[in-house]
């Protein structure tokens, strides 16, 4: 605003009144200010503007993806519980991989004078939060343009666990289905590749399947295409719970039974005719840890530099991931 005032030859108060739609500014002066704004590309920082000194809030904000996804619903429920135990409410904003929608949701939530933000970020730039004066904890994946606390799952380690397990059963043609993601499934792919390198098994790149959508339908279509090839995979690693659902549906339709490992547990996974082996982490702890850290930041109890909390993954063996390929010996795990 200082630069705008200088360019227009007016005081800061005049610029503020024009920007905020106030009265008492002559039309000629207001036009000079608007011209200066356009020439300088000035954009008001809505987050900083929404913060008012002298006010304390008993609310936190949580911005995440589609709440119909059990993953996000679990994070929300856990963070609500922790916040509630400390006398805080949580205001929810739900967006789905839409950078502009996410920014608008954050601005709207901060305008309510929340004490802090928990955000499952998309791949947009979050530098608009720098200097906003409100603590921020990112959940599940890091953000760009700002150094802040993050609580996340060891996605690469989980991907390595899944691939190692299938390699240990004797599989060397392991398909991996990947939902679109700028971070999480990319790290799971890195773990998959690490396991293959450690086992001295080449990755067949035709079995690394980047799906156009992270839906069960997209996974089912890709699975049908793979399994009808002359050289189908003997094992499938599905990188999200939705993809695992699609894989299982397609395999049932085809009457095929390759080994299957999914990433993230899901309801009834242990109740299917062949219970599903998964790599799982404590999703509720993601929400709890993020809420605890944010509360400590908001109260001033934690003044450390930005923290990176990594939650481990574990392999839950149930049957689907323990199928060996025909006539192939299992590897010795170790």
C-alpha positions, 0 to 999 in steps of 0.5 A: 500500500505504501508503493500505491500511495507513493505512485498516486501521490496520496496518503496511506489513509486515502489508499485504504479508503479506496481499497475498502470502498470507503467514502470521502475520496474525490473521484479524481483522487480515487481514480489515481489510486485505482490506476496505481493499484492496476499498474503495480499489480497490488493485491490486498492480503485478505488473510492479514486483513482479516486478523484484528488485534486484541481479539482472542478466539476459541476456534481453530480452522480445519481445511481439508478435502472431500469429507465423504472420503473416510481418510479426511473424515477421520482426521476431522473427527480426531482433531475435533476431539482434541480441540474440544478437550481444550475448550476449542471448537473447530470450523471446517472448510472442505475443498478438493484439489482446488487451489483458488477454492482453498485460498478462498476457504482459508480467507473466509475461515481466518475472517472469523478470527480463528486461533489457528489453521490446520490445512491439508494443502493442495499443490498451490502456493501458500505464501499468502499465509506468510506474515498473517500472524496466525499459526498454521499446521499442515497435515498429510503433505507439505505446502509450498511458499511457507515454512510451517509445522507439518504432520504427515505419514511416512508415505515412502516407507509405506510404499517400500513395505508394500513392495518388499512384502510382495517381492518376498512372496516371489513376485517380480511383476508387481503393478502399482496404481497411482492416484493423481497427487503432487506428493503422497502417491509420488512418495509411495511410488518412490518406496516401491522403486526403492524396494525393487532396487534393494531386491535387484528386480527391474521395474516394468514401467508398463506396470506403473499406472498413473490414473487420470482420476483417483476413483474406484472406477478408474482403478477398476478400468486399469485393472481390467486392462492389465489383467487381460494383457498376455503378460499380466502382473502377478501382484497389484499394489493400490496406492489409496483405499479408493483404488483398492476398492476398484482393483478388487471389483475388477478382479472379482469380475474377471475371476482373477486372484493376483496378490493385492496390497492396498495403502490405507485400511478401509471398512470391511477389508478384513471381512471379504472372502479373502481379507485384504492386506494393507499398509496402514497408519494411524490416520486419527493420530494425524488429526490428534497430533496436528490439533495438539501442535496447533493448540500449543502454537496458539497458546505460545507454549511451543515456540520452536522452529517449524516441526516435521512430525512423521508417523510410521506405517505398518503392514497388516497381513490378512491374506490377499498380499500373501498369495505367491505367483504360480511356481515361484518360491518366496524370497527370504525376508530380512 
